[in-house]
Protein backbone atom coordinates (compact mmCIF):
# COMPACT_ATOMS: atom_id res chain seq x y z
CA UNK A 1 0.00 0.00 0.00
CA UNK A 2 2.77 2.30 0.85
CA UNK A 3 4.39 1.59 -2.51
CA UNK A 4 1.20 2.53 -4.24
CA UNK A 5 0.96 5.80 -2.36
CA UNK A 6 4.56 6.56 -3.11
CA UNK A 7 3.98 5.86 -6.76
CA UNK A 8 1.01 8.22 -6.86
CA UNK A 9 2.92 10.91 -5.04
CA UNK A 10 5.79 10.49 -7.48
CA UNK A 11 3.47 10.90 -10.42
CA UNK A 12 1.89 14.07 -8.97
CA UNK A 13 5.27 15.57 -8.24
CA UNK A 14 6.59 14.76 -11.74
CA UNK A 15 3.54 16.25 -13.45
CA UNK A 16 3.79 19.47 -11.47
CA UNK A 17 7.47 19.76 -12.19
CA UNK A 18 6.85 19.33 -15.90
CA UNK A 19 4.17 22.03 -15.82
CA UNK A 20 6.51 24.44 -14.13
CA UNK A 21 9.27 23.78 -16.67
CA UNK A 22 6.95 24.23 -19.64
CA UNK A 23 5.60 27.52 -18.29
CA UNK A 24 9.09 28.87 -17.90
CA UNK A 25 9.98 27.93 -21.50
CA UNK A 26 6.79 29.52 -22.79
CA UNK A 27 7.50 32.77 -21.04
CA UNK A 28 11.03 33.05 -22.44
CA UNK A 29 9.79 32.36 -26.03
CA UNK A 30 7.16 35.11 -25.79
CA UNK A 31 9.79 37.53 -24.58
CA UNK A 32 12.08 36.73 -27.51
CA UNK A 33 9.19 37.07 -29.95
CA UNK A 34 8.23 40.44 -28.52
CA UNK A 35 11.82 41.62 -28.92
CA UNK A 36 11.97 40.55 -32.59
CA UNK A 37 8.61 42.16 -33.28
CA UNK A 38 9.81 45.42 -31.76
CA UNK A 39 12.93 45.33 -33.98
CA UNK A 40 10.82 44.68 -37.09
CA UNK A 41 8.54 47.63 -36.25
CA UNK A 42 11.49 49.98 -35.87
CA UNK A 43 12.99 48.80 -39.21
CA UNK A 44 9.65 49.20 -40.99
CA UNK A 45 9.24 52.73 -39.59
CA UNK A 46 12.72 53.63 -40.84
CA UNK A 47 12.01 52.23 -44.34
CA UNK A 48 8.71 54.14 -44.52
CA UNK A 49 10.50 57.32 -43.41
CA UNK A 50 13.20 56.89 -46.05
CA UNK A 51 10.60 56.20 -48.75
CA UNK A 52 8.67 59.35 -47.82
CA UNK A 53 11.83 61.46 -48.00
CA UNK A 54 12.77 59.90 -51.41
CA UNK A 55 9.25 60.56 -52.74
CA UNK A 56 9.49 64.18 -51.60
CA UNK A 57 12.83 64.58 -53.36
CA UNK A 58 11.53 62.99 -56.55
CA UNK A 59 8.42 65.19 -56.45
CA UNK A 60 10.54 68.27 -55.99
CA UNK A 61 12.84 67.37 -58.90
CA UNK A 62 9.84 66.66 -61.15
CA UNK A 63 8.35 70.04 -60.24
CA UNK A 64 11.62 71.78 -61.14
CA UNK A 65 11.95 69.86 -64.46
CA UNK A 66 8.38 70.74 -65.38
CA UNK A 67 9.04 74.42 -64.73
CA UNK A 68 12.16 74.25 -66.92
CA UNK A 69 10.23 72.65 -69.78
CA UNK A 70 7.48 75.24 -69.49
CA UNK A 71 10.06 78.02 -69.83
CA UNK A 72 11.55 76.28 -72.89
CA UNK A 73 8.13 75.87 -74.52
CA UNK A 74 7.40 79.55 -73.90
CA UNK A 75 10.70 80.50 -75.57
CA UNK A 76 9.92 78.29 -78.60
CA UNK A 77 6.46 79.77 -78.86
CA UNK A 78 7.88 83.30 -78.78
CA UNK A 79 10.39 82.42 -81.56
CA UNK A 80 7.66 80.86 -83.71
CA UNK A 81 5.46 83.92 -83.33
CA UNK A 82 8.40 86.11 -84.29
CA UNK A 83 9.13 84.02 -87.40
CA UNK A 84 5.51 84.05 -88.40
CA UNK A 85 5.45 87.82 -88.19
CA UNK A 86 8.64 87.97 -90.29
CA UNK A 87 7.16 85.64 -92.95
CA UNK A 88 4.01 87.71 -93.12
CA UNK A 89 6.09 90.80 -93.74
CA UNK A 90 8.10 89.05 -96.49
CA UNK A 91 4.94 87.80 -98.16
CA UNK A 92 3.59 91.33 -98.17
CA UNK A 93 6.81 92.54 -99.77
CA UNK A 94 6.64 89.78 -102.42
CA UNK A 95 3.08 90.70 -103.23
CA UNK A 96 4.16 94.28 -103.73
CA UNK A 97 7.07 93.20 -105.95
CA UNK A 98 4.80 90.96 -108.05
CA UNK A 99 2.46 93.84 -108.53
CA UNK A 100 5.35 96.02 -109.67
CA UNK A 101 6.57 93.28 -112.06
CA UNK A 102 3.12 92.93 -113.57
CA UNK A 103 3.05 96.65 -114.16
CA UNK A 104 6.55 96.50 -115.71
CA UNK A 105 5.51 93.60 -118.00
CA UNK A 106 2.53 95.56 -119.17
CA UNK A 107 4.77 98.52 -119.91
CA UNK A 108 7.27 96.28 -121.81
CA UNK A 109 4.48 94.71 -123.87
CA UNK A 110 3.20 98.17 -124.75
CA UNK A 111 6.73 99.15 -125.86
CA UNK A 112 7.00 95.96 -127.99
CA UNK A 113 3.74 96.73 -129.70
CA UNK A 114 4.91 100.26 -130.42
CA UNK A 115 8.19 98.90 -131.85
CA UNK A 116 6.31 96.43 -134.06
CA UNK A 117 4.10 99.21 -135.36
CA UNK A 118 7.15 101.38 -136.09
CA UNK A 119 8.94 98.49 -137.90
CA UNK A 120 5.81 97.74 -139.92
CA UNK A 121 5.52 101.39 -140.96
CA UNK A 122 9.24 101.47 -141.85
CA UNK A 123 8.95 98.21 -143.87
CA UNK A 124 5.94 99.59 -145.76
CA UNK A 125 7.89 102.77 -146.54
CA UNK A 126 10.92 100.72 -147.72
CA UNK A 127 8.73 98.48 -149.92
CA UNK A 128 7.11 101.59 -151.43
CA UNK A 129 10.49 103.18 -152.07
CA UNK A 130 12.19 100.00 -153.45
CA UNK A 131 9.01 98.69 -155.12
CA UNK A 132 9.88 95.19 -153.73
CA UNK A 133 8.19 93.02 -151.16
CA UNK A 134 10.13 91.61 -148.22
CA UNK A 135 10.15 88.08 -149.72
CA UNK A 136 11.38 89.37 -153.10
CA UNK A 137 14.14 91.41 -151.47
CA UNK A 138 15.27 88.42 -149.41
CA UNK A 139 15.25 86.22 -152.51
CA UNK A 140 17.37 88.70 -154.47
CA UNK A 141 19.79 89.02 -151.59
CA UNK A 142 20.18 85.23 -151.33
CA UNK A 143 20.79 84.94 -155.07
CA UNK A 144 23.46 87.62 -154.99
CA UNK A 145 25.15 85.99 -152.01
CA UNK A 146 24.98 82.55 -153.62
CA UNK A 147 26.48 83.89 -156.86
CA UNK A 148 29.36 85.51 -155.02
CA UNK A 149 30.03 82.37 -152.95
CA UNK A 150 29.77 80.11 -156.01
CA UNK A 151 32.37 82.15 -157.87
CA UNK A 152 34.68 81.95 -154.88
CA UNK A 153 34.13 78.19 -154.52
CA UNK A 154 34.71 77.56 -158.23
CA UNK A 155 37.97 79.43 -158.04
CA UNK A 156 39.02 77.51 -154.95
CA UNK A 157 38.10 74.13 -156.50
CA UNK A 158 40.00 74.94 -159.68
CA UNK A 159 43.01 75.93 -157.65
CA UNK A 160 42.90 72.72 -155.61
CA UNK A 161 42.39 70.60 -158.73
CA UNK A 162 45.37 72.17 -160.43
CA UNK A 163 47.50 71.59 -157.35
CA UNK A 164 46.28 67.99 -157.15
CA UNK A 165 47.12 67.37 -160.81
CA UNK A 166 50.59 68.74 -160.29
CA UNK A 167 51.31 66.59 -157.25
CA UNK A 168 49.12 63.48 -157.82
CA UNK A 169 51.47 61.58 -160.10
CA UNK A 170 54.43 62.26 -157.85
CA UNK A 171 52.58 61.24 -154.67
CA UNK A 172 51.06 58.14 -156.28
CA UNK A 173 54.46 57.04 -157.57
CA UNK A 174 56.01 57.62 -154.17
CA UNK A 175 53.30 55.59 -152.38
CA UNK A 176 53.48 52.68 -154.85
CA UNK A 177 57.29 52.64 -154.89
CA UNK A 178 57.44 52.69 -151.10
CA UNK A 179 54.94 49.81 -150.87
CA UNK A 180 56.83 47.74 -153.44
CA UNK A 181 60.15 48.35 -151.70
CA UNK A 182 58.74 47.26 -148.35
CA UNK A 183 57.07 44.17 -149.82
CA UNK A 184 59.36 42.31 -152.24
CA UNK A 185 58.55 38.64 -152.81
CA UNK A 186 60.42 36.03 -154.76
CA UNK A 187 59.82 35.61 -158.50
CA UNK A 188 58.54 32.08 -159.07
CA UNK A 189 56.84 30.25 -161.91
CA UNK A 190 54.51 27.30 -161.37
CA UNK A 191 55.08 24.36 -163.71
CA UNK A 192 52.69 21.69 -164.91
CA UNK A 193 54.86 18.66 -164.10
CA UNK A 194 56.14 16.99 -160.93
CA UNK A 195 59.00 14.50 -160.71
CA UNK A 196 59.49 11.62 -158.29
CA UNK A 197 62.79 9.77 -157.95
CA UNK A 198 62.57 5.97 -158.22
CA UNK A 199 64.27 3.81 -155.62
CA UNK A 200 65.36 1.27 -158.30
CA UNK A 201 64.36 0.01 -161.73
CA UNK A 202 62.27 -2.76 -160.18
CA UNK A 203 59.90 -0.09 -158.79
CA UNK A 204 59.30 1.13 -162.34
CA UNK A 205 58.00 -2.34 -163.28
CA UNK A 206 55.69 -2.38 -160.24
CA UNK A 207 54.27 1.02 -161.18
CA UNK A 208 53.56 -0.14 -164.75
CA UNK A 209 52.15 -3.49 -163.61
CA UNK A 210 51.22 -6.53 -165.66
CA UNK A 211 50.13 -5.42 -169.11
CA UNK A 212 50.13 -1.81 -167.84
CA UNK A 213 47.22 -2.38 -165.43
CA UNK A 214 48.71 -0.44 -162.51
CA UNK A 215 49.67 2.66 -164.46
CA UNK A 216 46.29 2.67 -166.19
CA UNK A 217 44.54 2.42 -162.83
CA UNK A 218 46.66 5.31 -161.54
CA UNK A 219 45.89 7.49 -164.52
CA UNK A 220 42.21 6.62 -164.34
CA UNK A 221 41.93 7.36 -160.61
CA UNK A 222 43.96 10.60 -160.61
CA UNK A 223 43.46 12.02 -164.12
CA UNK A 224 47.21 12.65 -164.43
CA UNK A 225 49.63 11.58 -167.16
CA UNK A 226 52.31 9.29 -165.68
CA UNK A 227 55.52 8.92 -167.67
CA UNK A 228 58.07 6.37 -166.46
CA UNK A 229 60.37 6.02 -169.49
CA UNK A 230 61.06 9.64 -170.46
CA UNK A 231 63.50 10.46 -167.65
CA UNK A 232 65.78 7.71 -166.27
CA UNK A 233 65.36 7.11 -162.57
CA UNK A 234 62.30 9.39 -162.29
CA UNK A 235 58.54 9.20 -162.66
CA UNK A 236 57.08 12.32 -164.25
CA UNK A 237 53.54 13.40 -163.39
CA UNK A 238 51.97 15.80 -165.86
CA UNK A 239 48.68 17.67 -165.42
CA UNK A 240 47.49 21.23 -165.87
CA UNK A 241 45.44 20.88 -162.65
CA UNK A 242 47.75 21.32 -159.61
CA UNK A 243 45.29 19.60 -157.26
CA UNK A 244 45.23 16.42 -159.33
CA UNK A 245 48.99 16.55 -159.69
CA UNK A 246 49.44 16.88 -155.92
CA UNK A 247 47.05 13.97 -155.26
CA UNK A 248 48.96 11.85 -157.78
CA UNK A 249 52.32 12.82 -156.27
CA UNK A 250 51.26 11.86 -152.76
CA UNK A 251 49.70 8.65 -154.10
CA UNK A 252 52.93 7.65 -155.84
CA UNK A 253 55.00 8.42 -152.74
CA UNK A 254 52.72 6.31 -150.53
CA UNK A 255 52.66 3.42 -153.00
CA UNK A 256 56.45 3.39 -153.48
CA UNK A 257 56.97 3.56 -149.71
CA UNK A 258 54.51 0.73 -149.08
CA UNK A 259 55.62 -1.42 -152.04
CA UNK A 260 52.18 -2.96 -152.61
CA UNK A 261 50.97 -1.68 -155.97
CA UNK A 262 47.83 -3.12 -157.55
CA UNK A 263 44.53 -1.60 -158.78
CA UNK A 264 42.63 -2.23 -155.52
CA UNK A 265 45.41 -0.73 -153.41
CA UNK A 266 45.75 2.22 -155.82
CA UNK A 267 42.13 3.31 -155.30
CA UNK A 268 42.53 3.11 -151.53
CA UNK A 269 45.73 5.18 -151.55
CA UNK A 270 44.25 7.76 -153.93
CA UNK A 271 41.37 8.30 -151.50
CA UNK A 272 43.84 8.72 -148.63
CA UNK A 273 45.92 11.20 -150.66
CA UNK A 274 42.80 13.22 -151.46
CA UNK A 275 42.04 13.50 -147.72
CA UNK A 276 45.62 14.62 -147.06
CA UNK A 277 45.36 17.28 -149.76
CA UNK A 278 42.08 18.44 -148.21
CA UNK A 279 43.84 18.94 -144.86
CA UNK A 280 46.66 20.82 -146.59
CA UNK A 281 44.07 23.06 -148.27
CA UNK A 282 42.56 24.04 -144.91
CA UNK A 283 46.00 24.57 -143.37
CA UNK A 284 47.12 26.72 -146.32
CA UNK A 285 44.08 29.01 -145.95
CA UNK A 286 44.64 29.43 -142.20
CA UNK A 287 48.37 30.10 -142.69
CA UNK A 288 47.69 32.74 -145.35
CA UNK A 289 45.18 34.57 -143.12
CA UNK A 290 47.60 34.40 -140.19
CA UNK A 291 50.49 35.65 -142.31
CA UNK A 292 48.70 38.84 -143.40
CA UNK A 293 47.07 39.41 -139.99
CA UNK A 294 43.40 39.09 -140.96
CA UNK A 295 41.28 37.38 -138.31
CA UNK A 296 37.64 36.34 -138.14
CA UNK A 297 37.43 34.85 -141.65
CA UNK A 298 34.65 32.19 -141.90
CA UNK A 299 35.95 28.63 -142.29
CA UNK A 300 34.21 28.17 -145.68
CA UNK A 301 36.11 31.15 -147.07
CA UNK A 302 39.36 29.84 -145.56
CA UNK A 303 38.77 26.50 -147.33
CA UNK A 304 38.31 28.19 -150.71
CA UNK A 305 41.34 30.36 -150.00
CA UNK A 306 43.44 27.26 -149.29
CA UNK A 307 42.42 25.76 -152.64
CA UNK A 308 44.14 28.69 -154.34
CA UNK A 309 47.43 27.10 -153.28
CA UNK A 310 46.87 24.65 -156.13
CA UNK A 311 45.65 27.25 -158.64
CA UNK A 312 47.75 29.34 -161.01
CA UNK A 313 47.05 32.46 -163.05
CA UNK A 314 49.38 32.81 -166.03
CA UNK A 315 51.86 30.62 -164.20
CA UNK A 316 51.64 32.66 -160.96
CA UNK A 317 50.49 30.85 -157.83
CA UNK A 318 47.16 32.48 -156.91
CA UNK A 319 47.55 32.07 -153.13
CA UNK A 320 51.02 33.64 -153.16
CA UNK A 321 49.66 36.38 -155.42
CA UNK A 322 46.81 37.01 -152.93
CA UNK A 323 49.03 37.13 -149.82
CA UNK A 324 51.46 39.44 -151.61
CA UNK A 325 48.55 41.70 -152.56
CA UNK A 326 47.27 41.75 -148.96
CA UNK A 327 50.64 42.98 -147.67
CA UNK A 328 50.92 45.69 -150.32
CA UNK A 329 47.26 46.69 -149.84
CA UNK A 330 47.87 47.26 -146.13
CA UNK A 331 50.82 49.53 -146.88
CA UNK A 332 49.01 51.59 -149.53
CA UNK A 333 45.79 51.81 -147.47
CA UNK A 334 47.78 53.30 -144.60
CA UNK A 335 49.26 55.94 -146.91
CA UNK A 336 46.00 57.00 -148.58
CA UNK A 337 43.77 56.80 -145.48
CA UNK A 338 41.69 53.78 -146.52
CA UNK A 339 40.49 51.09 -144.11
CA UNK A 340 43.52 48.84 -143.63
CA UNK A 341 41.63 45.76 -142.39
CA UNK A 342 39.07 45.89 -145.22
CA UNK A 343 41.81 46.42 -147.82
CA UNK A 344 43.91 43.49 -146.59
CA UNK A 345 40.87 41.21 -146.23
CA UNK A 346 39.58 42.04 -149.74
CA UNK A 347 43.05 41.66 -151.30
CA UNK A 348 43.48 38.25 -149.69
CA UNK A 349 40.15 36.89 -151.02
CA UNK A 350 39.77 38.88 -154.26
CA UNK A 351 40.56 35.82 -156.46
CA UNK A 352 38.44 33.41 -154.42
CA UNK A 353 36.31 32.71 -157.50
CA UNK A 354 39.27 31.11 -159.27
CA UNK A 355 38.90 28.14 -156.92
CA UNK A 356 35.36 27.67 -158.31
CA UNK A 357 35.59 29.01 -161.85
CA UNK A 358 35.56 25.42 -163.22
CA UNK A 359 32.39 24.67 -161.21
CA UNK A 360 30.38 27.90 -161.43
CA UNK A 361 29.74 29.90 -164.59
CA UNK A 362 30.77 33.54 -164.60
CA UNK A 363 33.79 35.75 -164.17
CA UNK A 364 35.97 34.93 -161.21
CA UNK A 365 35.60 38.32 -159.47
CA UNK A 366 31.79 38.10 -159.64
CA UNK A 367 32.01 34.60 -158.15
CA UNK A 368 34.30 35.99 -155.44
CA UNK A 369 31.73 38.61 -154.42
CA UNK A 370 28.91 36.04 -154.47
CA UNK A 371 30.80 33.55 -152.30
CA UNK A 372 31.91 36.22 -149.81
CA UNK A 373 28.33 37.37 -149.31
CA UNK A 374 27.09 33.78 -149.08
CA UNK A 375 29.50 32.87 -146.28
CA UNK A 376 29.07 36.06 -144.23
CA UNK A 377 32.03 38.29 -145.11
CA UNK A 378 31.51 42.06 -144.58
CA UNK A 379 29.78 43.81 -147.48
CA UNK A 380 32.65 46.29 -147.86
CA UNK A 381 35.04 43.37 -148.39
CA UNK A 382 32.72 41.67 -150.90
CA UNK A 383 32.33 44.90 -152.90
CA UNK A 384 36.07 45.63 -152.97
CA UNK A 385 36.82 42.07 -154.12
CA UNK A 386 34.06 42.13 -156.73
CA UNK A 387 35.14 45.51 -158.10
CA UNK A 388 38.85 44.79 -158.61
CA UNK A 389 38.39 44.56 -162.41
CA UNK A 390 37.32 47.36 -164.73
CA UNK A 391 33.99 45.83 -165.82
CA UNK A 392 32.51 46.83 -162.43
CA UNK A 393 32.67 50.44 -161.27
CA UNK A 394 34.68 50.94 -158.08
CA UNK A 395 32.52 52.51 -155.37
CA UNK A 396 35.05 52.71 -152.52
CA UNK A 397 38.64 53.70 -151.89
CA UNK A 398 39.37 50.11 -150.81
CA UNK A 399 38.23 48.78 -154.24
CA UNK A 400 40.61 51.18 -155.95
CA UNK A 401 43.43 50.02 -153.68
CA UNK A 402 42.72 46.39 -154.66
CA UNK A 403 42.85 47.31 -158.36
CA UNK A 404 46.21 49.01 -157.91
CA UNK A 405 47.86 46.22 -155.93
CA UNK A 406 46.48 43.58 -158.32
CA UNK A 407 48.21 45.36 -161.18
CA UNK A 408 51.41 45.73 -159.13
CA UNK A 409 51.57 42.04 -158.19
CA UNK A 410 50.73 40.80 -161.68
CA UNK A 411 53.13 43.11 -163.49
CA UNK A 412 56.29 42.11 -161.65
CA UNK A 413 58.96 40.83 -164.04
CA UNK A 414 58.59 37.06 -164.38
CA UNK A 415 55.43 36.92 -162.28
CA UNK A 416 53.26 35.50 -165.04
CA UNK A 417 53.69 33.22 -168.03
CA UNK A 418 51.09 33.89 -170.70
CA UNK A 419 51.84 30.80 -172.79
CA UNK A 420 51.46 28.48 -169.78
CA UNK A 421 48.15 30.09 -168.91
CA UNK A 422 46.86 29.68 -172.46
CA UNK A 423 47.80 25.99 -172.32
CA UNK A 424 45.98 25.56 -169.00
CA UNK A 425 42.88 27.31 -170.30
CA UNK A 426 42.81 25.05 -173.38
CA UNK A 427 43.04 21.94 -171.17
CA UNK A 428 40.17 23.17 -168.99
CA UNK A 429 38.10 23.96 -172.06
CA UNK A 430 38.60 20.42 -173.36
CA UNK A 431 37.30 18.97 -170.09
CA UNK A 432 34.35 21.41 -170.02
CA UNK A 433 33.33 20.33 -173.54
CA UNK A 434 33.30 16.68 -172.46
CA UNK A 435 31.46 17.42 -169.18
CA UNK A 436 28.69 19.25 -171.05
CA UNK A 437 27.21 15.91 -172.19
CA UNK A 438 24.83 13.84 -170.06
CA UNK A 439 25.96 10.65 -168.36
CA UNK A 440 29.58 11.79 -167.78
CA UNK A 441 31.07 10.83 -164.41
CA UNK A 442 34.45 12.55 -164.87
CA UNK A 443 36.78 13.57 -167.64
CA UNK A 444 40.49 14.29 -167.89
CA UNK A 445 42.50 16.16 -170.53
CA UNK A 446 45.87 14.41 -170.69
CA UNK A 447 48.91 14.06 -172.94
CA UNK A 448 49.29 17.85 -173.24
CA UNK A 449 45.79 18.14 -174.61
CA UNK A 450 46.16 15.47 -177.29
CA UNK A 451 43.72 13.11 -175.52
CA UNK A 452 40.48 13.49 -173.58
CA UNK A 453 39.71 10.52 -171.36
CA UNK A 454 36.00 10.37 -170.47
CA UNK A 455 34.50 8.05 -167.83
CA UNK A 456 30.76 7.48 -168.11
CA UNK A 457 28.17 6.08 -165.71
CA UNK A 458 27.46 2.52 -166.93
CA UNK A 459 23.87 2.62 -165.71
CA UNK A 460 23.17 5.70 -167.85
CA UNK A 461 25.27 4.99 -170.98
CA UNK A 462 25.35 1.62 -172.77
CA UNK A 463 28.03 0.45 -175.21
CA UNK A 464 26.33 1.84 -178.30
CA UNK A 465 25.67 5.14 -176.60
CA UNK A 466 29.34 5.29 -175.59
CA UNK A 467 30.39 5.04 -179.22
CA UNK A 468 27.94 7.78 -180.19
CA UNK A 469 29.08 9.91 -177.24
CA UNK A 470 32.72 9.74 -178.37
CA UNK A 471 31.72 10.91 -181.85
CA UNK A 472 29.56 13.74 -180.46
CA UNK A 473 32.35 14.98 -178.19
CA UNK A 474 34.86 14.92 -181.05
CA UNK A 475 32.42 16.82 -183.28
CA UNK A 476 31.84 19.51 -180.64
CA UNK A 477 35.59 19.90 -180.06
CA UNK A 478 36.11 20.37 -183.80
CA UNK A 479 33.36 23.00 -184.03
CA UNK A 480 34.13 25.01 -180.89
CA UNK A 481 37.90 24.88 -180.38
CA UNK A 482 41.08 25.75 -182.19
CA UNK A 483 44.00 23.37 -181.61
CA UNK A 484 47.05 22.02 -183.41
CA UNK A 485 47.16 18.36 -184.46
CA UNK A 486 44.64 15.70 -183.47
CA UNK A 487 42.77 15.14 -180.21
CA UNK A 488 41.85 11.58 -179.22
CA UNK A 489 38.49 11.16 -177.48
CA UNK A 490 38.58 8.05 -175.30
CA UNK A 491 35.22 7.10 -173.75
CA UNK A 492 35.50 4.44 -171.03
CA UNK A 493 32.52 2.47 -169.75
CA UNK A 494 33.31 0.17 -166.84
CA UNK A 495 30.91 -1.92 -164.81
CA UNK A 496 31.91 -3.16 -161.34
CA UNK A 497 30.05 -5.58 -159.09
CA UNK A 498 31.18 -5.22 -155.45
CA UNK A 499 30.02 -7.24 -152.46
CA UNK A 500 31.45 -7.88 -149.01
CA UNK A 501 31.72 -11.24 -147.21
CA UNK A 502 31.01 -10.75 -143.51
Beta strands, then each sheet from edge to edge (+ up, - down):
strand 1: 193-197
strand 2: 225-227
strand 3: 234-238
strand 4: 312-313
strand 5: 316-317
strand 6: 440-446
strand 7: 451-456
strand 8: 488-493
sheet 1: 1+ 3- 2+
sheet 2: 4+ 5-
sheet 3: 6+ 7- 8-
end
